[in-house]
Amino acid sequence: MTGMDDLVAWLRAQLDEDERAALAFEVSEGVWRCRHCGAAMNSAARLDAHLFETGYREWGPARMRDEVDAKRRILDWVEAVEVEFTRAGLGDRTDGTHLVFARWLAPPYADRPGYQESWRSE
């Protein structure tokens, strides 16, 4: 596996974890309910109150699912570009700009096992 393959595989595992977390809760009328145990929590107690006061979209399960989907699409694109470069015999002659997109996705997960500091974009 190349460094890019390692990064993309690791990011996909992080997105799977985010998706599992998002699917564990449902939100109705500002209340988060755990699908597994039925516990209900006021979303304001779980989220940064500033987001609510300023009118930003809730960082709840729906938002998390949208984020996971968008990031997966970016990774799909990065992999497709890499495949095309390889197929065209250009793998060693590209500047790797497309890989930067994957590297931009890594820092939010820096506290998770397997993160490599070399993935941090400059």
VEXFI-784119 format. One line per field, with one value per atom (N, C-alpha, C, O): atom name; x, y, z. Coordinates in nm, 2 decimals. Example, Ala and Ser with C-alpha at 12.3 -4.5 7.8 and 13.67 -1.06 7.14 Angstrom:
<rs>
name <- [N | CA | C | O | N | CA | C | O]
east <- [1.32 | 1.23 | 1.32 | 1.42 | 1.28 | 1.37 | 1.29 | 1.34]
north <- [-0.57 | -0.45 | -0.33 | -0.33 | -0.22 | -0.11 | 0.00 | 0.11]
up <- [0.78 | 0.78 | 0.78 | 0.85 | 0.71 | 0.71 | 0.79 | 0.80]
</rs>
This chain:
<rs>
name <- [N | CA | C | O | N | CA | C | O | N | CA | C | O | N | CA | C | O | N | CA | C | O | N | CA | C | O | N | CA | C | O | N | CA | C | O | N | CA | C | O | N | CA | C | O | N | CA | C | O | N | CA | C | O | N | CA | C | O | N | CA | C | O | N | CA | C | O | N | CA | C | O | N | CA | C | O | N | CA | C | O | N | CA | C | O | N | CA | C | O | N | CA | C | O | N | CA | C | O | N | CA | C | O | N | CA | C | O | N | CA | C | O | N | CA | C | O | N | CA | C | O | N | CA | C | O | N | CA | C | O | N | CA | C | O | N | CA | C | O | N | CA | C | O | N | CA | C | O | N | CA | C | O | N | CA | C | O | N | CA | C | O | N | CA | C | O | N | CA | C | O | N | CA | C | O | N | CA | C | O | N | CA | C | O | N | CA | C | O | N | CA | C | O | N | CA | C | O | N | CA | C | O | N | CA | C | O | N | CA | C | O | N | CA | C | O | N | CA | C | O | N | CA | C | O | N | CA | C | O | N | CA | C | O | N | CA | C | O | N | CA | C | O | N | CA | C | O | N | CA | C | O | N | CA | C | O | N | CA | C | O | N | CA | C | O | N | CA | C | O | N | CA | C | O | N | CA | C | O | N | CA | C | O | N | CA | C | O | N | CA | C | O | N | CA | C | O | N | CA | C | O | N | CA | C | O | N | CA | C | O | N | CA | C | O | N | CA | C | O | N | CA | C | O | N | CA | C | O | N | CA | C | O | N | CA | C | O | N | CA | C | O | N | CA | C | O | N | CA | C | O | N | CA | C | O | N | CA | C | O | N | CA | C | O | N | CA | C | O | N | CA | C | O | N | CA | C | O | N | CA | C | O | N | CA | C | O | N | CA | C | O | N | CA | C | O | N | CA | C | O | N | CA | C | O | N | CA | C | O | N | CA | C | O | N | CA | C | O | N | CA | C | O | N | CA | C | O | N | CA | C | O | N | CA | C | O | N | CA | C | O | N | CA | C | O | N | CA | C | O | N | CA | C | O | N | CA | C | O | N | CA | C | O | N | CA | C | O | N | CA | C | O | N | CA | C | O | N | CA | C | O | N | CA | C | O | N | CA | C | O | N | CA | C | O | N | CA | C | O | N | CA | C | O | N | CA | C | O | N | CA | C | O | N | CA | C | O | N | CA | C | O | N | CA | C | O | N | CA | C | O | N | CA | C | O | N | CA | C | O | N | CA | C | O | N | CA | C | O]
east <- [0.08 | 0.00 | 0.09 | 0.19 | 0.04 | 0.12 | 0.07 | -0.03 | 0.14 | 0.10 | -0.04 | -0.11 | -0.07 | -0.21 | -0.31 | -0.42 | -0.28 | -0.37 | -0.40 | -0.51 | -0.29 | -0.30 | -0.39 | -0.47 | -0.36 | -0.44 | -0.59 | -0.68 | -0.62 | -0.76 | -0.83 | -0.94 | -0.76 | -0.82 | -0.84 | -0.95 | -0.75 | -0.77 | -0.88 | -0.96 | -0.89 | -1.00 | -1.13 | -1.23 | -1.14 | -1.27 | -1.31 | -1.43 | -1.22 | -1.25 | -1.30 | -1.39 | -1.24 | -1.29 | -1.43 | -1.52 | -1.46 | -1.59 | -1.70 | -1.81 | -1.65 | -1.74 | -1.78 | -1.89 | -1.68 | -1.71 | -1.80 | -1.89 | -1.78 | -1.87 | -2.01 | -2.11 | -2.02 | -2.16 | -2.22 | -2.34 | -2.15 | -2.21 | -2.26 | -2.36 | -2.18 | -2.22 | -2.35 | -2.44 | -2.35 | -2.47 | -2.59 | -2.70 | -2.58 | -2.70 | -2.74 | -2.85 | -2.66 | -2.70 | -2.81 | -2.87 | -2.83 | -2.92 | -3.02 | -2.99 | -3.14 | -3.23 | -3.27 | -3.27 | -3.30 | -3.34 | -3.48 | -3.52 | -3.56 | -3.69 | -3.72 | -3.71 | -3.76 | -3.79 | -3.68 | -3.71 | -3.56 | -3.45 | -3.41 | -3.32 | -3.46 | -3.43 | -3.36 | -3.41 | -3.24 | -3.17 | -3.21 | -3.22 | -3.25 | -3.29 | -3.19 | -3.18 | -3.14 | -3.05 | -3.13 | -3.23 | -3.10 | -3.18 | -3.15 | -3.24 | -3.04 | -3.01 | -3.07 | -3.12 | -3.07 | -3.12 | -3.24 | -3.31 | -3.28 | -3.40 | -3.38 | -3.47 | -3.26 | -3.23 | -3.25 | -3.21 | -3.31 | -3.33 | -3.25 | -3.24 | -3.19 | -3.11 | -3.15 | -3.18 | -3.15 | -3.17 | -3.05 | -2.94 | -3.07 | -2.95 | -2.86 | -2.74 | -2.92 | -2.84 | -2.74 | -2.63 | -2.77 | -2.68 | -2.56 | -2.46 | -2.59 | -2.49 | -2.40 | -2.29 | -2.45 | -2.38 | -2.34 | -2.39 | -2.26 | -2.21 | -2.33 | -2.38 | -2.36 | -2.48 | -2.46 | -2.56 | -2.34 | -2.31 | -2.37 | -2.42 | -2.36 | -2.41 | -2.56 | -2.61 | -2.63 | -2.78 | -2.81 | -2.90 | -2.73 | -2.76 | -2.73 | -2.79 | -2.63 | -2.60 | -2.67 | -2.65 | -2.76 | -2.84 | -2.77 | -2.83 | -2.65 | -2.59 | -2.67 | -2.73 | -2.66 | -2.73 | -2.68 | -2.56 | -2.77 | -2.73 | -2.63 | -2.64 | -2.53 | -2.43 | -2.49 | -2.43 | -2.60 | -2.66 | -2.64 | -2.56 | -2.71 | -2.70 | -2.71 | -2.64 | -2.81 | -2.83 | -2.71 | -2.67 | -2.66 | -2.54 | -2.42 | -2.35 | -2.41 | -2.30 | -2.31 | -2.21 | -2.43 | -2.44 | -2.41 | -2.35 | -2.45 | -2.41 | -2.26 | -2.21 | -2.20 | -2.05 | -1.98 | -1.89 | -2.03 | -1.97 | -1.99 | -1.89 | -2.10 | -2.13 | -2.04 | -1.98 | -2.03 | -1.94 | -1.80 | -1.73 | -1.75 | -1.61 | -1.58 | -1.47 | -1.68 | -1.66 | -1.65 | -1.58 | -1.73 | -1.73 | -1.59 | -1.54 | -1.54 | -1.40 | -1.30 | -1.22 | -1.31 | -1.21 | -1.23 | -1.14 | -1.36 | -1.39 | -1.32 | -1.26 | -1.33 | -1.27 | -1.12 | -1.05 | -1.06 | -0.91 | -0.86 | -0.77 | -0.93 | -0.90 | -0.91 | -0.83 | -1.02 | -1.05 | -0.94 | -0.89 | -0.89 | -0.79 | -0.66 | -0.59 | -0.63 | -0.51 | -0.51 | -0.41 | -0.62 | -0.64 | -0.61 | -0.54 | -0.67 | -0.65 | -0.51 | -0.45 | -0.44 | -0.30 | -0.22 | -0.13 | -0.24 | -0.17 | -0.20 | -0.10 | -0.32 | -0.36 | -0.29 | -0.25 | -0.27 | -0.21 | -0.06 | 0.01 | -0.01 | 0.14 | 0.20 | 0.32 | 0.11 | 0.16 | 0.18 | 0.22 | 0.16 | 0.16 | 0.29 | 0.27 | 0.40 | 0.53 | 0.56 | 0.65 | 0.48 | 0.51 | 0.41 | 0.42 | 0.31 | 0.22 | 0.27 | 0.35 | 0.21 | 0.26 | 0.18 | 0.21 | 0.08 | 0.01 | -0.09 | -0.13 | -0.12 | -0.22 | -0.35 | -0.40 | -0.39 | -0.52 | -0.51 | -0.62 | -0.40 | -0.38 | -0.40 | -0.43 | -0.38 | -0.40 | -0.54 | -0.56 | -0.63 | -0.77 | -0.79 | -0.86 | -0.73 | -0.74 | -0.67 | -0.72 | -0.56 | -0.48 | -0.56 | -0.54 | -0.63 | -0.71 | -0.82 | -0.86 | -0.86 | -0.96 | -0.91 | -0.99 | -0.78 | -0.72 | -0.71 | -0.74 | -0.67 | -0.65 | -0.77 | -0.74 | -0.89 | -1.00 | -1.00 | -1.06 | -0.93 | -0.92 | -0.79 | -0.75 | -0.71 | -0.57 | -0.57 | -0.46 | -0.67 | -0.67 | -0.71 | -0.72 | -0.73 | -0.77 | -0.65 | -0.55 | -0.66 | -0.55 | -0.52 | -0.61 | -0.39 | -0.35 | -0.32 | -0.26 | -0.35 | -0.32 | -0.17 | -0.10 | -0.13 | 0.01 | 0.03 | -0.03 | 0.12 | 0.14 | 0.18 | 0.16 | 0.24 | 0.28 | 0.16 | 0.18 | 0.04 | -0.08 | -0.13 | -0.21 | -0.08 | -0.12 | -0.08 | 0.04 | -0.17 | -0.14 | -0.07 | -0.09 | 0.01 | 0.08 | 0.02 | 0.06]
north <- [-0.12 | 0.00 | 0.12 | 0.13 | 0.22 | 0.35 | 0.43 | 0.40 | 0.54 | 0.64 | 0.69 | 0.71 | 0.72 | 0.76 | 0.66 | 0.69 | 0.53 | 0.42 | 0.41 | 0.39 | 0.42 | 0.42 | 0.53 | 0.51 | 0.65 | 0.77 | 0.75 | 0.77 | 0.71 | 0.70 | 0.59 | 0.60 | 0.47 | 0.36 | 0.41 | 0.38 | 0.48 | 0.53 | 0.63 | 0.62 | 0.72 | 0.82 | 0.75 | 0.78 | 0.65 | 0.57 | 0.51 | 0.50 | 0.46 | 0.40 | 0.50 | 0.47 | 0.62 | 0.73 | 0.77 | 0.80 | 0.78 | 0.81 | 0.71 | 0.74 | 0.58 | 0.47 | 0.49 | 0.47 | 0.53 | 0.55 | 0.67 | 0.67 | 0.78 | 0.90 | 0.86 | 0.90 | 0.78 | 0.73 | 0.65 | 0.67 | 0.56 | 0.48 | 0.57 | 0.55 | 0.67 | 0.77 | 0.84 | 0.86 | 0.88 | 0.96 | 0.87 | 0.92 | 0.75 | 0.66 | 0.61 | 0.55 | 0.63 | 0.59 | 0.68 | 0.64 | 0.80 | 0.90 | 0.94 | 0.94 | 0.98 | 1.04 | 1.17 | 1.18 | 1.28 | 1.40 | 1.44 | 1.43 | 1.48 | 1.52 | 1.64 | 1.63 | 1.75 | 1.87 | 1.91 | 1.94 | 1.90 | 1.94 | 1.84 | 1.88 | 1.73 | 1.62 | 1.51 | 1.46 | 1.47 | 1.36 | 1.23 | 1.23 | 1.13 | 1.00 | 0.89 | 0.87 | 0.82 | 0.71 | 0.59 | 0.55 | 0.55 | 0.44 | 0.30 | 0.21 | 0.29 | 0.17 | 0.15 | 0.05 | 0.26 | 0.25 | 0.34 | 0.32 | 0.42 | 0.51 | 0.63 | 0.71 | 0.65 | 0.77 | 0.90 | 0.90 | 1.00 | 1.13 | 1.24 | 1.24 | 1.32 | 1.43 | 1.56 | 1.56 | 1.67 | 1.80 | 1.83 | 1.82 | 1.86 | 1.88 | 1.99 | 1.99 | 2.09 | 2.20 | 2.16 | 2.22 | 2.05 | 2.00 | 1.92 | 1.91 | 1.88 | 1.80 | 1.88 | 1.84 | 1.99 | 2.07 | 2.21 | 2.25 | 2.27 | 2.40 | 2.50 | 2.52 | 2.56 | 2.65 | 2.77 | 2.82 | 2.80 | 2.91 | 2.88 | 2.97 | 2.76 | 2.72 | 2.75 | 2.80 | 2.72 | 2.75 | 2.90 | 2.95 | 2.97 | 3.12 | 3.19 | 3.29 | 3.15 | 3.22 | 3.17 | 3.22 | 3.07 | 3.02 | 2.92 | 2.89 | 2.87 | 2.77 | 2.64 | 2.61 | 2.57 | 2.44 | 2.35 | 2.35 | 2.28 | 2.19 | 2.08 | 2.02 | 2.06 | 1.96 | 1.82 | 1.76 | 1.78 | 1.66 | 1.55 | 1.56 | 1.44 | 1.32 | 1.35 | 1.30 | 1.43 | 1.46 | 1.53 | 1.50 | 1.63 | 1.70 | 1.60 | 1.61 | 1.52 | 1.42 | 1.33 | 1.30 | 1.28 | 1.19 | 1.27 | 1.21 | 1.40 | 1.48 | 1.50 | 1.49 | 1.52 | 1.54 | 1.41 | 1.41 | 1.30 | 1.17 | 1.14 | 1.10 | 1.17 | 1.15 | 1.24 | 1.19 | 1.37 | 1.46 | 1.42 | 1.42 | 1.38 | 1.33 | 1.20 | 1.19 | 1.11 | 0.99 | 1.02 | 0.96 | 1.12 | 1.15 | 1.21 | 1.19 | 1.29 | 1.35 | 1.23 | 1.23 | 1.14 | 1.03 | 0.94 | 0.89 | 0.92 | 0.85 | 0.92 | 0.86 | 1.05 | 1.13 | 1.12 | 1.10 | 1.13 | 1.12 | 0.98 | 0.98 | 0.88 | 0.75 | 0.73 | 0.67 | 0.79 | 0.78 | 0.85 | 0.80 | 0.97 | 1.04 | 0.96 | 0.95 | 0.90 | 0.82 | 0.70 | 0.67 | 0.64 | 0.52 | 0.57 | 0.50 | 0.68 | 0.73 | 0.77 | 0.74 | 0.83 | 0.87 | 0.74 | 0.73 | 0.64 | 0.51 | 0.44 | 0.40 | 0.44 | 0.38 | 0.45 | 0.38 | 0.58 | 0.66 | 0.65 | 0.71 | 0.59 | 0.58 | 0.71 | 0.74 | 0.79 | 0.92 | 0.93 | 1.03 | 0.82 | 0.81 | 0.88 | 0.95 | 0.86 | 0.91 | 1.05 | 1.12 | 1.10 | 1.23 | 1.34 | 1.45 | 1.31 | 1.41 | 1.48 | 1.43 | 1.60 | 1.67 | 1.63 | 1.68 | 1.54 | 1.49 | 1.59 | 1.57 | 1.69 | 1.79 | 1.73 | 1.77 | 1.63 | 1.56 | 1.50 | 1.49 | 1.46 | 1.40 | 1.50 | 1.46 | 1.62 | 1.73 | 1.72 | 1.75 | 1.70 | 1.69 | 1.59 | 1.61 | 1.47 | 1.37 | 1.42 | 1.39 | 1.48 | 1.53 | 1.63 | 1.64 | 1.71 | 1.82 | 1.75 | 1.82 | 1.63 | 1.57 | 1.50 | 1.47 | 1.49 | 1.41 | 1.48 | 1.42 | 1.61 | 1.68 | 1.67 | 1.66 | 1.68 | 1.67 | 1.54 | 1.53 | 1.44 | 1.31 | 1.28 | 1.17 | 1.39 | 1.37 | 1.30 | 1.25 | 1.31 | 1.25 | 1.10 | 1.03 | 1.04 | 0.90 | 0.81 | 0.86 | 0.69 | 0.60 | 0.58 | 0.58 | 0.58 | 0.56 | 0.68 | 0.68 | 0.80 | 0.93 | 0.94 | 0.91 | 0.99 | 1.02 | 1.17 | 1.23 | 1.23 | 1.37 | 1.41 | 1.52 | 1.32 | 1.35 | 1.38 | 1.43 | 1.34 | 1.37 | 1.51 | 1.56 | 1.58 | 1.72 | 1.81 | 1.81 | 1.88 | 1.97 | 2.09 | 2.14 | 2.15 | 2.27 | 2.39 | 2.50]
up <- [0.00 | 0.00 | 0.00 | 0.06 | -0.07 | -0.07 | 0.05 | 0.11 | 0.07 | 0.18 | 0.15 | 0.25 | 0.03 | 0.00 | 0.03 | 0.08 | 0.00 | 0.03 | 0.18 | 0.22 | 0.26 | 0.40 | 0.45 | 0.54 | 0.40 | 0.45 | 0.41 | 0.50 | 0.29 | 0.25 | 0.33 | 0.37 | 0.35 | 0.42 | 0.57 | 0.62 | 0.63 | 0.77 | 0.77 | 0.87 | 0.68 | 0.68 | 0.66 | 0.73 | 0.58 | 0.56 | 0.69 | 0.72 | 0.77 | 0.90 | 0.99 | 1.07 | 0.99 | 1.08 | 1.04 | 1.13 | 0.91 | 0.86 | 0.90 | 0.93 | 0.90 | 0.94 | 1.09 | 1.13 | 1.17 | 1.31 | 1.33 | 1.41 | 1.26 | 1.26 | 1.22 | 1.29 | 1.12 | 1.08 | 1.19 | 1.21 | 1.25 | 1.36 | 1.47 | 1.53 | 1.50 | 1.61 | 1.57 | 1.65 | 1.44 | 1.39 | 1.39 | 1.43 | 1.36 | 1.35 | 1.49 | 1.50 | 1.59 | 1.73 | 1.79 | 1.88 | 1.73 | 1.78 | 1.68 | 1.56 | 1.72 | 1.63 | 1.70 | 1.83 | 1.63 | 1.69 | 1.65 | 1.53 | 1.74 | 1.72 | 1.81 | 1.93 | 1.76 | 1.83 | 1.93 | 2.05 | 1.89 | 1.97 | 2.08 | 2.16 | 2.08 | 2.18 | 2.11 | 2.01 | 2.16 | 2.11 | 2.18 | 2.30 | 2.11 | 2.17 | 2.12 | 2.00 | 2.22 | 2.18 | 2.13 | 2.20 | 2.01 | 1.95 | 2.02 | 2.02 | 2.09 | 2.16 | 2.30 | 2.33 | 2.38 | 2.52 | 2.54 | 2.65 | 2.45 | 2.46 | 2.55 | 2.56 | 2.60 | 2.68 | 2.59 | 2.48 | 2.66 | 2.59 | 2.65 | 2.77 | 2.56 | 2.61 | 2.54 | 2.42 | 2.61 | 2.55 | 2.46 | 2.51 | 2.34 | 2.25 | 2.29 | 2.27 | 2.36 | 2.40 | 2.51 | 2.52 | 2.58 | 2.68 | 2.61 | 2.67 | 2.49 | 2.42 | 2.32 | 2.29 | 2.28 | 2.18 | 2.23 | 2.33 | 2.16 | 2.19 | 2.18 | 2.07 | 2.29 | 2.29 | 2.19 | 2.14 | 2.16 | 2.07 | 1.93 | 1.87 | 1.89 | 1.76 | 1.75 | 1.65 | 1.86 | 1.86 | 1.87 | 1.79 | 1.95 | 1.96 | 1.84 | 1.81 | 1.76 | 1.64 | 1.52 | 1.40 | 1.53 | 1.42 | 1.33 | 1.22 | 1.36 | 1.28 | 1.28 | 1.38 | 1.17 | 1.17 | 1.28 | 1.31 | 1.33 | 1.44 | 1.40 | 1.30 | 1.49 | 1.47 | 1.53 | 1.62 | 1.47 | 1.52 | 1.42 | 1.32 | 1.43 | 1.35 | 1.20 | 1.12 | 1.16 | 1.02 | 0.96 | 0.85 | 1.04 | 0.99 | 0.98 | 0.88 | 1.08 | 1.08 | 0.95 | 0.89 | 0.92 | 0.81 | 0.68 | 0.59 | 0.67 | 0.55 | 0.54 | 0.43 | 0.65 | 0.65 | 0.61 | 0.53 | 0.66 | 0.62 | 0.47 | 0.40 | 0.42 | 0.28 | 0.19 | 0.09 | 0.23 | 0.15 | 0.15 | 0.05 | 0.27 | 0.28 | 0.20 | 0.14 | 0.20 | 0.13 | -0.02 | -0.09 | -0.07 | -0.21 | -0.25 | -0.36 | -0.16 | -0.18 | -0.19 | -0.29 | -0.10 | -0.11 | -0.23 | -0.29 | -0.27 | -0.40 | -0.52 | -0.60 | -0.52 | -0.63 | -0.62 | -0.73 | -0.51 | -0.49 | -0.55 | -0.62 | -0.51 | -0.55 | -0.70 | -0.77 | -0.76 | -0.90 | -0.98 | -1.08 | -0.93 | -1.00 | -0.99 | -1.09 | -0.88 | -0.86 | -0.96 | -1.02 | -0.97 | -1.07 | -1.21 | -1.29 | -1.25 | -1.38 | -1.41 | -1.52 | -1.31 | -1.33 | -1.35 | -1.43 | -1.27 | -1.28 | -1.41 | -1.47 | -1.45 | -1.58 | -1.70 | -1.79 | -1.69 | -1.79 | -1.78 | -1.86 | -1.68 | -1.66 | -1.61 | -1.62 | -1.54 | -1.49 | -1.34 | -1.29 | -1.27 | -1.13 | -1.07 | -0.97 | -1.12 | -1.07 | -1.12 | -1.07 | -1.22 | -1.28 | -1.24 | -1.30 | -1.16 | -1.12 | -0.99 | -0.92 | -0.97 | -0.85 | -0.72 | -0.61 | -0.74 | -0.62 | -0.56 | -0.45 | -0.64 | -0.59 | -0.54 | -0.44 | -0.61 | -0.57 | -0.43 | -0.37 | -0.39 | -0.26 | -0.15 | -0.03 | -0.18 | -0.07 | -0.02 | 0.10 | -0.10 | -0.06 | 0.05 | 0.15 | 0.04 | 0.14 | 0.27 | 0.38 | 0.25 | 0.37 | 0.44 | 0.57 | 0.38 | 0.44 | 0.54 | 0.63 | 0.51 | 0.59 | 0.72 | 0.81 | 0.73 | 0.84 | 0.97 | 1.07 | 0.98 | 1.11 | 1.21 | 1.33 | 1.17 | 1.27 | 1.35 | 1.45 | 1.29 | 1.36 | 1.42 | 1.45 | 1.44 | 1.50 | 1.63 | 1.67 | 1.71 | 1.84 | 1.84 | 1.94 | 1.72 | 1.71 | 1.68 | 1.61 | 1.72 | 1.70 | 1.55 | 1.46 | 1.51 | 1.38 | 1.30 | 1.19 | 1.36 | 1.29 | 1.27 | 1.37 | 1.16 | 1.13 | 1.11 | 1.03 | 1.19 | 1.18 | 1.04 | 1.00 | 0.96 | 0.82 | 0.73 | 0.62 | 0.78 | 0.70 | 0.71 | 0.63 | 0.81 | 0.83 | 0.72 | 0.68 | 0.66 | 0.55 | 0.60 | 0.71 | 0.52 | 0.55 | 0.49 | 0.51]
</rs>
